[in-house]
Amino acid sequence: MDARCPECEKVAILDDDVTNVKCPHCNFEADYETYLEIMKDQAINMSADYIPDRPGI
């Protein structure tokens, strides 16, 4: 199964047991729970950086 690497943003590999994520491109490796926390933090940061392009706000 594929996942997105949080470091290089290329395709990382999620093992069949859904316990480990490893990126062959940059050698990122983490257990699945840690990976989810990293990706959740990145999503929160992206949403905090979003500034809507609407006048009057």
LUMMILO-391516 format. One record per residue: residue number from 1; residue in one letter; x, y, z of N, C-alpha, C in turn. Coordinates in pm, 1 decimal. Last residue first. Layout:
N
pos NUM	code A	n.x X	n.y Y	n.z Z	ca.x X	ca.y Y	ca.z Z	c.x X	c.y Y	c.z Z $
...
***
This chain:
57
pos 57	code I	n.x -1298.8	n.y 4030.1	n.z 511.0	ca.x -1271.1	ca.y 3938.6	ca.z 623.3	c.x -1141.2	c.y 3977.1	c.z 687.3 $
pos 56	code G	n.x -1334.4	n.y 4184.5	n.z 289.2	ca.x -1418.7	ca.y 4209.5	ca.z 405.2	c.x -1395.5	c.y 4116.2	c.z 521.9 $
pos 55	code P	n.x -1284.0	n.y 3953.7	n.z 18.9	ca.x -1279.5	ca.y 4088.0	ca.z 74.9	c.x -1374.0	c.y 4101.3	c.z 195.5 $
pos 54	code R	n.x -1114.8	n.y 3653.3	n.z 24.6	ca.x -1247.0	ca.y 3714.6	ca.z 24.8	c.x -1237.7	c.y 3852.6	c.z 87.3 $
pos 53	code D	n.x -933.6	n.y 3423.1	n.z 11.6	ca.x -925.3	ca.y 3542.5	ca.z -74.7	c.x -1064.9	c.y 3602.1	c.z -88.2 $
pos 52	code P	n.x -823.5	n.y 3289.4	n.z 323.3	ca.x -921.2	ca.y 3298.7	ca.z 214.0	c.x -910.4	c.y 3430.0	c.z 140.3 $
pos 51	code I	n.x -529.4	n.y 3146.7	n.z 392.6	ca.x -595.6	ca.y 3276.0	ca.z 406.1	c.x -694.2	c.y 3288.1	c.z 290.7 $
pos 50	code Y	n.x -377.3	n.y 2885.3	n.z 558.9	ca.x -471.2	ca.y 2921.3	ca.z 453.4	c.x -536.3	c.y 3055.7	c.z 486.4 $
pos 49	code D	n.x -231.6	n.y 2809.6	n.z 775.7	ca.x -166.4	ca.y 2900.1	ca.z 681.2	c.x -261.3	c.y 2949.1	c.z 572.3 $
pos 48	code A	n.x -396.8	n.y 2627.3	n.z 896.2	ca.x -369.1	ca.y 2752.0	ca.z 968.0	c.x -305.8	c.y 2855.4	c.z 875.3 $
pos 47	code S	n.x -385.9	n.y 2418.8	n.z 714.6	ca.x -513.2	ca.y 2488.9	ca.z 730.3	c.x -493.4	c.y 2620.8	c.z 805.2 $
pos 46	code M	n.x -119.8	n.y 2339.4	n.z 746.7	ca.x -165.3	ca.y 2387.0	ca.z 616.8	c.x -295.0	c.y 2465.5	c.z 630.8 $
pos 45	code N	n.x -124.3	n.y 2253.9	n.z 1015.4	ca.x -40.6	ca.y 2367.7	ca.z 976.5	c.x -84.1	c.y 2425.3	c.z 842.1 $
pos 44	code I	n.x -295.0	n.y 2034.3	n.z 989.8	ca.x -333.5	ca.y 2146.4	ca.z 1076.1	c.x -253.5	c.y 2270.6	c.z 1038.8 $
pos 43	code A	n.x -139.0	n.y 1872.8	n.z 823.7	ca.x -269.3	ca.y 1919.0	ca.z 777.1	c.x -317.1	c.y 2038.2	c.z 859.5 $
pos 42	code Q	n.x 80.3	n.y 1822.6	n.z 990.9	ca.x 100.3	ca.y 1893.7	ca.z 864.6	c.x -31.1	c.y 1948.8	c.z 810.9 $
pos 41	code D	n.x -45.9	n.y 1677.8	n.z 1195.0	ca.x 15.8	ca.y 1806.8	ca.z 1225.1	c.x 38.5	c.y 1888.5	c.z 1098.4 $
pos 40	code K	n.x -115.4	n.y 1449.3	n.z 1046.7	ca.x -219.9	ca.y 1531.2	ca.z 1107.4	c.x -165.7	c.y 1670.4	c.z 1139.1 $
pos 39	code M	n.x 136.7	n.y 1347.7	n.z 983.1	ca.x 50.2	ca.y 1394.4	ca.z 874.8	c.x -63.0	c.y 1482.0	c.z 928.2 $
pos 38	code I	n.x 224.7	n.y 1282.6	n.z 1243.7	ca.x 301.6	ca.y 1375.7	ca.z 1160.1	c.x 212.4	c.y 1433.7	c.z 1050.5 $
pos 37	code E	n.x 29.5	n.y 1094.3	n.z 1317.5	ca.x 45.4	ca.y 1218.1	ca.z 1394.9	c.x 120.1	c.y 1324.0	c.z 1313.5 $
pos 36	code L	n.x 78.4	n.y 891.5	n.z 1128.4	ca.x -50.5	ca.y 959.4	ca.z 1131.0	c.x -42.6	c.y 1091.6	c.z 1207.3 $
pos 35	code Y	n.x 341.1	n.y 816.4	n.z 1206.3	ca.x 315.7	ca.y 871.5	ca.z 1072.7	c.x 184.0	c.y 948.5	c.z 1069.6 $
pos 34	code T	n.x 286.0	n.y 705.2	n.z 1455.1	ca.x 368.1	ca.y 825.9	ca.z 1446.7	c.x 347.3	c.y 895.2	c.z 1312.6 $
pos 33	code E	n.x 137.9	n.y 482.2	n.z 1367.5	ca.x 77.2	ca.y 580.6	ca.z 1458.2	c.x 154.1	c.y 712.4	c.z 1455.1 $
pos 32	code Y	n.x 325.5	n.y 339.1	n.z 1210.7	ca.x 206.3	ca.y 397.2	ca.z 1148.9	c.x 141.6	c.y 503.3	c.z 1237.3 $
pos 31	code D	n.x 670.1	n.y 428.5	n.z 1263.4	ca.x 557.3	ca.y 338.2	ca.z 1281.4	c.x 431.6	c.y 412.4	c.z 1238.0 $
pos 30	code A	n.x 889.3	n.y 539.9	n.z 999.4	ca.x 816.5	ca.y 561.1	ca.z 1124.4	c.x 709.6	c.y 454.1	c.z 1138.3 $
pos 29	code E	n.x 1141.4	n.y 674.1	n.z 797.5	ca.x 1077.8	ca.y 553.7	ca.z 848.7	c.x 1012.3	c.y 586.0	c.z 981.3 $
pos 28	code F	n.x 1303.3	n.y 801.3	n.z 511.3	ca.x 1212.8	ca.y 826.4	ca.z 623.9	c.x 1152.7	c.y 694.0	c.z 666.4 $
pos 27	code N	n.x 1467.4	n.y 775.0	n.z 287.4	ca.x 1491.2	ca.y 687.9	ca.z 402.1	c.x 1412.3	c.y 725.8	c.z 526.4 $
pos 26	code C	n.x 1400.7	n.y 897.5	n.z 56.7	ca.x 1475.7	ca.y 978.6	ca.z 154.1	c.x 1505.3	c.y 902.1	c.z 282.4 $
pos 25	code H	n.x 1298.1	n.y 681.9	n.z -101.6	ca.x 1364.3	ca.y 796.8	ca.z -163.2	c.x 1451.8	c.y 873.3	c.z -64.1 $
pos 24	code P	n.x 1154.4	n.y 491.3	n.z 31.3	ca.x 1279.2	ca.y 448.2	ca.z -32.1	c.x 1359.2	c.y 564.3	c.z -90.8 $
pos 23	code C	n.x 1005.0	n.y 531.1	n.z 338.1	ca.x 1024.7	ca.y 595.9	ca.z 209.8	c.x 1157.3	c.y 551.0	c.z 149.8 $
pos 22	code K	n.x 773.1	n.y 346.5	n.z 526.9	ca.x 913.0	ca.y 367.6	ca.z 490.5	c.x 920.1	c.y 429.5	c.z 351.6 $
pos 21	code V	n.x 576.1	n.y 272.9	n.z 801.0	ca.x 583.1	ca.y 349.2	ca.z 677.5	c.x 729.3	c.y 377.2	c.z 649.4 $
pos 20	code N	n.x 412.3	n.y 4.2	n.z 967.1	ca.x 535.2	ca.y 78.5	ca.z 941.5	c.x 526.4	c.y 148.7	c.z 805.2 $
pos 19	code T	n.x 175.6	n.y -130.9	n.z 990.8	ca.x 245.8	ca.y -97.4	ca.z 1113.8	c.x 364.9	c.y -6.1	c.z 1091.5 $
pos 18	code V	n.x 18.4	n.y -282.1	n.z 810.7	ca.x -18.6	ca.y -144.2	ca.z 845.1	c.x 44.4	c.y -106.3	c.z 980.0 $
pos 17	code D	n.x 108.5	n.y -513.5	n.z 706.3	ca.x 50.0	ca.y -522.0	ca.z 840.2	c.x -0.9	c.y -387.2	c.z 889.9 $
pos 16	code D	n.x 228.0	n.y -435.7	n.z 469.7	ca.x 102.8	ca.y -510.7	ca.z 463.1	c.x 32.2	c.y -520.9	c.z 598.0 $
pos 15	code D	n.x 360.0	n.y -94.8	n.z 498.7	ca.x 370.3	ca.y -241.2	ca.z 492.4	c.x 233.7	c.y -308.1	c.z 501.8 $
pos 14	code L	n.x 364.7	n.y 166.7	n.z 279.1	ca.x 302.6	ca.y 120.4	ca.z 402.2	c.x 302.5	c.y -31.7	c.z 396.9 $
pos 13	code I	n.x 606.5	n.y 363.1	n.z 131.4	ca.x 542.6	ca.y 232.0	ca.z 131.7	c.x 492.2	c.y 199.9	c.z 272.3 $
pos 12	code A	n.x 577.1	n.y 678.9	n.z -38.2	ca.x 636.4	ca.y 591.7	ca.z 62.6	c.x 555.6	c.y 462.1	c.z 64.4 $
pos 11	code V	n.x 627.2	n.y 898.0	n.z -297.6	ca.x 551.6	ca.y 781.3	ca.z -254.8	c.x 633.9	c.y 698.7	c.z -156.6 $
pos 10	code K	n.x 726.2	n.y 1226.1	n.z -174.8	ca.x 716.0	ca.y 1122.7	ca.z -277.8	c.x 638.8	c.y 1004.4	c.z -220.5 $
pos 9	code E	n.x 773.7	n.y 1411.6	n.z 23.2	ca.x 643.9	ca.y 1413.8	ca.z -44.6	c.x 633.3	c.y 1319.4	c.z -163.8 $
pos 8	code C	n.x 982.9	n.y 1410.2	n.z 196.7	ca.x 1013.9	ca.y 1444.1	ca.z 57.0	c.x 888.3	c.y 1450.9	c.z -30.5 $
pos 7	code E	n.x 837.1	n.y 1388.4	n.z 449.3	ca.x 962.3	ca.y 1463.3	ca.z 434.2	c.x 987.9	c.y 1505.0	c.z 289.5 $
pos 6	code P	n.x 611.8	n.y 1231.0	n.z 445.6	ca.x 600.1	ca.y 1365.1	ca.z 501.9	c.x 725.9	c.y 1449.5	c.z 484.0 $
pos 5	code C	n.x 514.2	n.y 1045.4	n.z 165.9	ca.x 622.2	ca.y 1071.3	ca.z 259.8	c.x 608.3	c.y 1214.1	c.z 314.1 $
pos 4	code R	n.x 204.8	n.y 891.3	n.z 138.9	ca.x 286.5	ca.y 1005.3	ca.z 98.2	c.x 390.6	c.y 1030.7	c.z 206.2 $
pos 3	code A	n.x 174.6	n.y 541.5	n.z 61.1	ca.x 148.2	ca.y 656.1	ca.z 147.4	c.x 234.2	c.y 770.7	c.z 95.8 $
pos 2	code D	n.x 45.9	n.y 229.8	n.z -63.8	ca.x 126.7	ca.y 350.5	ca.z -74.3	c.x 80.9	c.y 457.0	c.z 24.8 $
pos 1	code M	n.x 84.7	n.y -117.1	n.z 0.0	ca.x 0.0	ca.y 0.0	ca.z 0.0	c.x 89.9	c.y 124.3	c.z 0.0 $
***
